[in-house]
Amino acid sequence: NHSKITLNIGVSIDAVGKEHDRIRDTPNNYSLLIETIERLKKIQEFIPNLSFKAHTVLSKQNAHRFDEITDEVKRLGPNLHTFDFVRESDGNEGENLHVLGVEEIKKLLPKIHKLNSEYTGYKNLGLHSALVKKVSMKVLDHNYSLYPEFMEKKTQVIACQSPDRNLVLTPYGDIGFCELREWIGNLRDFDYNIKRLLGSGKAQTLRKSIFNKECYCFHPCYQTVNILFSKKELFKAMISTHPES
């Protein structure tokens, strides 16, 4: 029954106008972005279960334009505006030049918390339960507050649940618990039997490595899940309040 299905779509916006095109290194990308958003809003008129968010990756290239970006996003009318911070990564050294420092991130957090309180979040989550919608926003907000700790401690602040709760599939058939770690294998090599792939020796070795905290990150796709499945952190999220900027 399609009336019980909720669909959430994310649209990336890293700046306004030509500055977005420059950061993305793609001419006319911003105009296509605006066109996509307008089409999504029209679809929402007859598919109310569809929600869409804007997502901004903050770095030294655009953090100083935070207010300009968020004002523009409000005008565009998404259900939610989320943020991430560009990460250092092997093989992507150019991005490392744009990584924000801990103090720079701390200065942005009050604005992000305030903005998060101004959005209602994915409205379609309320179709399942009003509590689901509330929890999702609380978890999102709590994750933002943990960024400085993630960066300063350089370890798993919250035990990673990725091997039990997440799975990544690339367009080429590669499977992993997380795109920041090595791939377990390719579905084609296991005759598309995902259970056999996940039961392989490499999968067990990688699972053990993650559970032994041999890696850490502040990737929101995983940290929000970690919060959700940690009783301690979920409780903190539900009772937390943040001062407005």
N, C-alpha and C positions, 0 to 999 in steps of 0.2 A: 504494500500500500504506500504510494508515493507521498501521501499526506503525513506519514510518520517519518519520512526521511528529511534530515537537515543537511544542507550543503553550505559550507563556508569557503569562500575564495579570498586569497590574499593578493593584493596588488602592491608592488614595490614602488616607493617614491622616495628618492634620496635628496631631492632638491626641487626647486621650482624652475620651470622653463628650460632654457638652454644649459643652465648649470647642472640640471639632472642629466641632460644628454652628454655633457662633458664627463661627469663622474662615471656614467654607464658606458662612455665611449661609443655611443650609438646615436647617429643623427636622427632627428624627428621622433625619438623615443617618447618624449614627454607628450607630444600631441597624440600619439597612439595610446598612451596611458590615459589621457583625458577621455578619448573616444571609448576606451574599454570601460571606464567607470560609468560613463553615461549609458552605455548599453546594459551594464549590470543593473543600474537603477531602473531602467525600463523593464527588465526581466523581473525585478522584484515586485512590480505592479501586479503580475499574474502568477508569480511563484513566491508566495510569502515566506516559504521555508528557506529561501536563499538569503544569506547574509554575506557581506564582504567587508574586509578590513584593509586599511593602508598599513604598510610596514616600512619602517625607515631604519637603515643601518647607519649608525652614527660613527663618525670618524673625524680626523682633523680636517677633512675636506668639507664637512658640512655642519659640524656641531655649532659653529658660530652663527649659523643660519637657522637654529632650532625654532625660534619664534616665527620666522617667516614660513618655514615648512609646515609647522603645526596649524598656523592660521589658514594656510591654503588648503590643507587637508580637511579642516572643519568645513570650509566652503564647499568642498567636493562631496561631503555628506556620507562618509562610510559609517558602518556600525561600530567601528573600533579603530584605534590607531595604536599599533604596537611598535616596540623599538628593540633593536639589538645593537651591539657594539662590535665593530670590525675586530676580528681575532688574528693573532699571529698564527701563521701556519707554514709548515715546511713546503717548499716548492712554490710558494706564493710570496716571495720576499718583498715584492713591490708594495703589497698591502701593509706590511709591517711598518712602513714609514708613516702610515696614517692612523696607527693604533693610538687611542686616547689613553692618557695616564689615569691612575686611580683617582687623583684629586680632581681631574677634569670631569670624570664620570660622577663623582660625588656632588659636584656643583649642578649637574643636570638632573639628578634624581628628584629633588623637590618639584621641579617642573613636570617631570614625567608622572609622578604620583598624583599631582593636581589634575593633570590632563586625563589620567586614567579614571579619576572620579567623575569626570564630565561626560564620559561615554557610558552607554548602557550595556555595551558588549554585544555579543552575538544574540540578537533578539530571538532567533529560532531555538536556542537552547531552552528557553522558557516553555517550549512545547513539550519537552520531556519533564522538566521540573523547575520550579522557580529556584530551588536550592542549587541545582546544577549550574544555573546561570550565575548565581551569587558566588559559588565556590570557584568557578572558572575565573572570575574577575579578581577575587581575593588571592588566588594562587599566582595569577599574572603579576599582581602588584607586589606580592611578597618576593617573587623572583627578582624583580628590579632591585629591591633593597639588599639583596645578597651579592650583587655584582662586585662591590669592593672587596668583600671577604673572599670571593672566588679568586680574585686577582692577587690579593695580598698573600693568601695562604698557599696558593699553587698546589692544592690537593683537593680531593673530593670532600667538600664541606658537608654534603649530604650523600650518603651511599648511593652509587649509581645503580639504577634499576634497568638500565638499557637491555641487558641480555634477556630479561624476563618480560619487558613491557614494550620494547620497540623492535622494529625491523625495517631495514632500508633496502629498497630494490631500485637499482639503476636501470636506465633504458636498455642497457646491454645485458641485463640478466644477472649482474653481480648482486650478491646478498651480504649484508653485514648488520651487526647490532647498532652500528653508529657510523656515519660517513667520515668521522674524524679518526677512526681506527682502520686497520687493514680489513679487506674483504674476506669473508669466510670461504666463498667459492662462487661459482656460476651455476645457475639453475640448470643450464643445458648439460653440464657435466654430471648432473645427478638425475638426468632424465625427468627434470621438472618435479622431482620429489623433494619438497621442501623439508619434510620431516627427516629424511635421510641426510640432507645437507646439514641441518641443525644438530644432528646426532654425530656428525663427523668429529674426528680427532681435533681438527683445527678449530672447530666451533667450541669444543670443550676447553681448549687451551686459551682461546680468546675470552671466553666467559670467565675463566679463573683469573686471568690477567686484570679484567675490569673489576671484578669483585675484590681483588687484592689491592685495588687503588693504584695500579701502575700507570694510570692516566687520570687526567682531570680536564674539565672544560667549564665554560659558562654558556654553552649552547642552550638557548631557551627551549628548544624542542624536547630536550632531555631533562633539563633542570625543573621545568614545570611538572613533568611526570614524576620526577624524584620527590618533589614537594607533596604532590597528591598522594603518593603511596608511603609517605613518612608521617606517622601519627603525630610526632613531635612538631614537625615543620608545618603540617596542615593546621594544627591547632594554633600555632603562631600566626599563620596566614589569616585565619578566621577572626582572630581578636586584634590584629594589628590595625593601627591608624597612623597616618603620616601627615605631618604638618604641610599646609599649602605653601608654595613659594611666595 
